[in-house]
Amino acid sequence: MKTARITSRRAREVVAVATDIDVCAAQREGDAHVEREEIERLLDEVDRELAEEERTAAVRLDRSFLDARRAWRAVRRGERAVLRALPSRWDVADSAGEVA
């Protein structure tokens, strides 16, 4: 049975470094730090988005009350305008009835 041998000296050095336990552990630790930083960045992004959604919800809640107030006030103003216009319409109708 034949076993494969690496004949190139440089290739042997690369394989030796790649299979070294200490180098592999350091590489895994470096990868773990990169993953942790990525996870922390994602968590920070999610926290910012949640905080923004809370602020948006608070503004919407405040504005919904303001919009309801504005709508109610607009209705009242419209009713008052109609009531103010009624007597003048009756006066015109009464005067038109008197002429006829």
N, C-alpha and C positions, 0 to 999 in steps of 0.2 A: 504494500500500500504506500502511495506517495503522499507526503505531506507538503503543503505549500510553504515556500520559504520566500521571505522578502529579501531580494538581492540588493536593493538600493539602500545605501547607508542612511540617506536622508529620509526615506520612507520608513525605515526602522525606527528612527528617532521620533518621527511624527506618531507612529503607532504606539511607541513606548510612552510618550507624553499623553496621548489620548486614553490609554488604558491605565495610567497611573492613578492610584486610589486617591491620593491627595489632590491631584489636579481635578479629578472628577468631582470630589467633594466641594472644592472651591467653585467649580463651574456650577454645580447644583445650587450652592449658596447664592451665587451671583444671580442665577435665574430666579431664585426665590425672592430676592430683593427687588428685581425688576417686576415680577408679578405682584408683589405687595404694593409697590409704588403705583402700578396700574390700577389695582383694586382700590387703593386709597383715593386716587384721582377720580375714579368712577363714583365712589361714595360721596366725595365732595361735590361732584356735579349733581348727583341725585339730591343731596341736601340743599344745594342752591335752587334747584328746580322746585322742590317742595316748599321752600321758603317763599319763592316767587308766587307759587300757586296760592299759598295762604294769604299773601298780600293782595293778590288779585281777587280772591274770594271776599276778603274784607272790604275792598273797594266796591265790588259788585253789591255786597250786602248794604253798604251805606248808600250807594246810588239807587238801589231798588227802593229804599225808603224815601229817598229824595224824589225819585220818579213818581212814586205813589202820591206823595204830597203835592208835587207839581201838577199831576193829573187832577187831583181833587180840587186844587185851587183853580185850575183852568175851567173845570166844570162849574164851580161856584161863580167865577167871573162871567162865564157865558150865561148862566141863569140870571145873574143880576142884570146883565146887559139886555136880556130879553124882557125882564120885568120892567126895566127903565123904558124900554121902547113901547111897551103895551099901552100905557096911558096916552101917549102921543098918537098911536094908531086909533084908539077909541075916539080921541078928539077929532081926528080926521073923519072917521066913520060917522060920528054924530053930526058934524057940520055938513057932511055930504047928505045925510038923511034929512036934515032941516031944509036944505035947498030943494030937494026933490019934492 
